[in-house]
Every structure is written in structure tokens, then in C-alpha cells.
Amino acid sequence: MTSLAGKGLRMLVLVLVMMIITNIVMGEYPHPSAPTAMENISSTAPLPSIGAVQNVSGGTINVVNINVTTQTPRWKAFVGNITGKLALQNSQNQSIYEWDIISIEGEIYATRYNGLINWDNIKCANQSNIDAEETALNITPTSPDSINNTFNETSHAEFYAGTVHISANSCRSTALYVNGQKQSAKFQEVLLHDGSNLIYTGLLENSEVGYNGERYDYQLIVAENGLEGSQPSTAYYFYLELI
């Protein structure tokens, strides 16, 4: 998790993980940066096998309890590792000095908004922000896999989003699985808002065991259009902040 002691000025980086290529945002303030490239390998649940069979005699009443796991269409996940560097640059991205990153610390951000995020106005997402996002994505708030029911905790470490301090346990949050099991200490994800846009925020780990036993620097889930049938997928724009 993010360590705050002795960090001083947070220097932002250009990192080689990205779902959608965007322009580098360079400024005098330490805001999260837009990465420039990524390697994307998609995976989903296997196709259904042959259905379970029941062959019973006529004239009988049968109690059959059924358990099934169904793939949700309302969420998609991103996992991976991060490489990059810290740099001291001018407005033309020319470096006067660069530092290799050895240990990963910071945050990964994802939002549906394709413009500039107002990082100076970042705060915890409230219930109205969540309701608006569910409406935009046709997600029923009472669905077990709604945004509201997924981010149903307030348990996370403190961190900085740019220059804004986010106190521990102050935002709606969840934690993604490790080795297929629910837990709360690693891969915490927090809902933030900049006054106009919901921002999914994953707290980075440093090569920790993830949902499938492999080691990752981040795991992140984001909501998808909840309507059934053929719908265009929802684009997300990613930002990274390393400290």
C-alpha cells in the first residue's frame, strides 16, 4: 500500500501500461499522468459444458437444488504489471534527469470521461455520484452486482490523488480477490469523483499474488453497460501515479 512518510513532492511518470492511448499531460503540479502504451490480453469464462442431466421416473416429485456461477456482463477487469520511470521534464517532455522505478507504489485510475480530469477537485464519490453512474450504464441499483452493492465498504489505506489527501477509510471501496478468495488487505479499490466524473481508483501493489495465483502490481474492476443483448463496449481512460 501507499507509504506517505517522507515522500515529499510526488513526481509523476509516463508508464508503459495503457488501455487507450492518450496525450501526455505535463504541468507544474503533480497530477496523475496518462500512460502511452499497453499489451492487452483478454480472457473470459469458458463456454458452458453439457447441461446437468436428471433422469427420473414418471409420477414422482423431485427436489433438485441447483448451484451455478454465471458470468456477469456488468463488470470488466484489468490486471497487470507496471514499468516506468520518474523524470524531471520540461513542457516538451525533455528530461534533465530520470530515475528507474524499483518498487511500485501509487495509484491507477480509470474513468469513462475522455477529457481532462479536474485533479484539484478530487474527493470521495458520494451516493448521488454512484446513482448517476448506474443510470448512465443502465445498471439497476438493487442488482447484487450493481456499483452500489459492489463498493459497499469503506476500508482502504490513505493515499494522495495528485495533491489531494484521501484519508483512510473515508471513501466507498472494495478489495479484489487473492487466490480466488475474498480479502481486504490487498488490491483495494476506491471510488473517487472530480465533480463531474466517477473515477475508479486502484491502490497499487508491488508484485503481489493476485486473483489467480499470478503476481500483479494492480487489479481493477470497472462497470460496463448493464443492458442485455448486443451493446457497444464502454471505453475507459487510464491514468497512473507513481511515488
Secondary structure, DSSP 8 states (H G I E B T S, - for coil): ----TT--S-----BS--SS-------SS---B----------------S-------TT-------------SSEEEEEE---BEEEEE-TT--EEEEEE--S--EEEEEES--S---GGG-EE--HHHHHHHHHHTT--TTSTTSHHHHS-B-----EEETTEEE-TT-S-EEE--BTTB--SSSSEEEEEE-SS-EEEEEE--SSEE-TTS-EESEEEEEE----SSS------EEEEEE-
